[in-house]
């Protein structure tokens, strides 16, 4: 390419890049389809969202009760994490399957800690033998659960999935997860423990080594306005 043509081509590239940046900024300011944060924060505290969260929690706790019966585990305590998150105002590929389609999502995670009904060195082999299989596409890349691998292990739970991990006495012991850092998209986050004030360390002192199951659900979505 001659010098005469290379100059205009560079100008066109620059102007094209500037146009994309301007489009993104305009989308973020005026056309994102995401309401103001204060509106979404009010929605996150609405009766409809609270009821959806309560319904999801009841379903997850029903599944956890079934897990306790299936694997002969004694419930010790649980931690519920309820989070509402604002969607991104900038979506470069709004029509793609991976695009951020939601103005707000509500997600619930319950971490339930159990004590085995027999010593851990006996409980783990029996638990692993009866665990539902990992998803096929994951099992190609990661080994299945083993007694000396504390996890977390990703397993099927009926048509849903779950994470399971456990204490290894004399080796790896679970700890309480640290609180997440600040997130400008987080509208609300509420953490509750049943019984209140219980921690992994306190539960272990009373009940010995623990096994933890984590279940999660998206209980509310608000689609972006287009």
C-alpha angles and dihedrals in degrees: 000000000000122000089248091060098036092063097057091043091057090048090051091050091050093048091047092052091047090051091053091050091048091050092052092049092048090049091051092048103040115001107040096110088223115121121226116288093246091056092050091045089055090048090051089060095045124119092247093055093044091051092049089052092049091050091050091048092052090052094048092048090051089055091048091052089053090050090052091052095044096051098031095242129157114227111236106170142321140214122212120199116194115189133177116194132191117229122241117272090213118070114167093182106034094165097049121105090240096050122120100259098171133082090197138004131192117209131184127197124185121193110195120193119206137183117221118241090230132037113296094245088060097036098055099058090047092046094049092048091055099039115118112253124268118251110278095240090054096044090063091062105033132043120245122259116294129185093249094046108085094194143172089232121192111223139167118256105191105297091340134063136240140187120233129187136161147195118265106207110231090012131046117007123188118244132199109273113251116242113267121255124255116297120190090207095056111104099178138355125185124181121192130178127205111235094027117246095018118138135185090253094052092045091051092052090057103034106023125228115008139214118210130203121192121201126178140184139182101229102175138029133177114197118223116262110247 
